Structure formats: structure tokens, C-alpha cells
């Protein structure tokens, strides 16, 4: 790609989408990146989001799904989770750019006088800022290829500046250094019994009106696309028939890299970018993972207790972490999505029966909090394997304070500022914070584990690093009371002394963590806590499978 001793000169692939949202641009981008990585190339992916929020940190999960957090503390789009899960390479703030951040940067420069009194306009100032951000990753010299996913649909008003910036980059960098892949829909009309290409034609025409001719068209479809129909799409959309790629609905997202390899997407991309690479994509580890995922020897049922369960993307990384852990254990993990609001009153225990494990998910705010606390109590008293993440860990602390230590009405000061026993309280440095966006404890922090603890056994080492996203912490004023009552703080931040992990010793598996281990789980390296939680749930399930009591 570059001369000996010279930094790599990155080439750029842009992935756009048409017809409708949620076609899977992130999965196509991740799959192509995986194939190129498996050929020995260094690849990264970034996401351009058209919304005006600076980042998704303040968005309700119902609005945008999960907020994914990187090592450097960036609150980003959930597609970055897909990028990391497929590539096994950490992302950063540079991998997610929003319209809000672009405009914020431009307006800040204008206020500073950087534009020397010129009229600030979408072209060139906004588009230049976008281009600068797109090129940032490639300028590091670390990557052969940078894949940029443009959020939204072609034709959306919000995404026009991104489209224009990408068009300009093709002109700036040259034909062989840029590639445009357009993902579109080929719908099946059941009444007519046929696939229709017209939406794809209109989508490509709309893109071409903005000055971009796609090099490759990826067609999302429920049914195989006949060769004759591929030629028709190629003819009307001005591409070679070899550049019309079929993307059939898959059993799992982890099938998509293999499907794209079969369609020769990586070969076409390399050819178009004039990159000579005769290596076969080494996907043996990937195939091994898929083999275990699709051929489980056991199955378990995990109850995921949360307040946003109606939109499963709110807990995307947790769901994928359970899939990774299930494959390691050759176990199918059936997830029962339980709204914590349904566990507040009445005979809530019935909703938790027949579960092999209970995971209490993260979240913010008072709604459904008592249901989460009830779920913890049920898991503790009935010896059901329990895993609490962030607020889930805090609920475990509150439940133990109330029902074991005897601190009546103990709570988190987030939910009840008047609680007599704030066992979870606002971090000291957070007490003067007024702005909500980007001000939590974010990103990777160190944690020292207690030797011989469950956490130590799970991780196999004493010093770990995990990612955080929270404002409230375990209140160390109650630390000795918890220790004396049997809840052990087995993970401590070595710099601040804050409690990161709590666990119970007289329980098959009971652990709560303040951090988010799901963010680092990927196909190659499943999160250890998820692996051991699934293993514990499997141990819990097997006696029932044999017809005995637990």
C-alpha cells in the first residue's frame, strides 16, 4: 500500500443506504471489514450520524437503542458495538461523528474568529469539517482501509452534508482511493409473487443526483435474486452485474461475513480499490464460533430484567454478550425479556420461576427500580445465578441493605434524595455538575480484584480494566456494614477506592459489577463474566433437565 518505511496511505470505503432505514448498513460494513481483516489488511470503521445531538449520551434508549461506550469514554452509536464485536479492535471518539458535533465544532471556530470574518456556510465549512473528521483515522497511518458508514437514507435532509462531503472526497482522493457501496432493498410483493427492483433503481438515481455513482450495490432481500434480475439492476443502475451483491436475510448476523464472502464482496472491493491481495480470508476461528453457536448441546433460560425491554436494541451489547458466552459453553441461551415494572406488585415471583439465571440490566431513573430490587431478592433467596450490571449492581446493594443488614428504606440518592440510608450516592466530583451530556464517569478504568474471589476466578487475574457509564457509586460510608453482613466488595478502583464489584459467597453465583463488561465482549474474546454466568446458569439448569430438584 505504501513504500517501505512509509506510513500507510489509507483508502476509503463509503457505505450508504436507500429505500428504508434499518437495512443493516452496520452489519454489511462490519462484515466487509472482517473479510478484509481476515485477508491481512488493517481496517477500521466509523459512523456518521445525521442527528443534531452531540452524541447519543442524553438520548432515551427508546429513541436510539443502546448508547455504546468506547475505551476513551466516547458515548456513541450502537453500530460501534458491531464494529468491535466483528473486528475485535477497540474504537474511539474518532469512529463516531454526528451532525451536532460537526456544527458545534464549526460554530466554536466561528466564535473564535478562525474564519477571519468570512460567511460560514454548509459548503465549504460544514463539509470541510466532515471531511477532516473522515480523514482523521486514515491520517494515523495505522490503517489500510477506513470504512465509513453514512447513517440515515439517501434523500434525508439531515444526511445531505455527509453525502456532499463524501462526493468531494472522491474528487479529492481519486477514483482508486475511494469506493461507494450502496445498500438497498429488493422487496418481495407476496400478492404478485415476485421481487421488485424499482425501489433500488429510484434509490440509486437519488444518490446519483447528489453526484455519487455507487461502485457496488448490495441488495437486501428475503428471497434469492435471479441472475436475470441482477443484470436488470446492473443495467438500470450503471454497474457491472458482478457488482450487484445479494444480501439474503440471515439466521444470525454472524452468518453475514460468510455470505458476503460467497458473494465475493471483498474481492470486488479490492479490485475497485486497485489493491492486490491474493490471500484467502482466514475465517477458521469465525467458523468455529458459528459451529458452536448453531449446534448447542444444552440450553438455558435467562431472565433479562430491564425498563426498556420493549426495544431490544436498548440492551444490544448484553444480548450479544449472552450469544458469545452461549457459544463458548455450547449452550443455547434463551432470553426472556422482563419489564421491571411488572415485578413491582402482586405475585411477581411467578414471572421469575423456571429461570436458570437472572440478569438485572443497567438503566437510569426511578421507573421500575423496585421491580429490579425484587428480582435481586428472588435470585438471592432462591439461589438462582445472578448477574447485575451497573444499576443492576446498585439494586443488589440496595436489596441487601434493606433485607439483610436491616437498613429500612435504604436507597440510591438518585431515586430518593431523602433516603435515610443512601447506600448508593452521587460521586463527589459529580455533585457540582449541571450539564447532563458527556459528564458521567465514562470509559475504561482500572479495577483490582480480591485474591480468591469469584471475580478473580472469572477473570483469572487480579488487575482488570473495564468500561464505565454512570454517575452514582457504592457509598463507602457503609462498606464495613456490608462486609460484616456477608456482601463482599471484591473489586476496587485502585485510584479512587470506589467499589466496582460485589458478590456473595454463600450463593451458587451472585455478582454485581459497576462497570459494563458487555461493551468488550466479541466473537474472539467473549466477556469472562458472561461466560461464567452462563456456565453457572447451565449448572443450575441441568438438575431440572434430569428431573431432580435444584
Secondary structure, DSSP 8 states (H G I E B T S, - for coil): ---TTS----EEEEEEE-SSS-S-HHHHHHHHHHHHHHTT--EEEEEEE-SSSSSGGGS-HHHHS--EE-TT--EE-THHHHHHHHH-----GGGEEEHHHHHHHHHHHHHHTTTTT----IIIIIHHHHHHHHHHHHTTS--SEEEEEE-S-TT-GGGHHHHHHHHHHHHHH-GGGEEEEEEEE--EETTTTEE--HHHHHHHHHHHHTT---SEEEEEESS---HHHHHHHHHHHTS-GGGEEEEE--SSGGGHHHHHHHTTHHHHHHHHTT---------HHHHHHHHHHHS-SEEEEEEEEES-TTSGGGGHHHHHHHHHHHHHTTEEEEEEEEEGGGGSSSSGGGGGTT-SEEEE----SSTTHHHHHHHHHHHHHTT-EEEEETHHHHHHHHHHIIIII--TT-EETTT-TT-S-EEEEE-GGGTT----TT-SEEEEEEEEE-TTSHHHHHHSSSEEEEEEEESEEE-GGGHHHHHHHTEEEEEE-TTT--EEEEEESSSSSEEEESS-GGGG--SSS--HHHHHHHHHHHHHHHHHHTT---
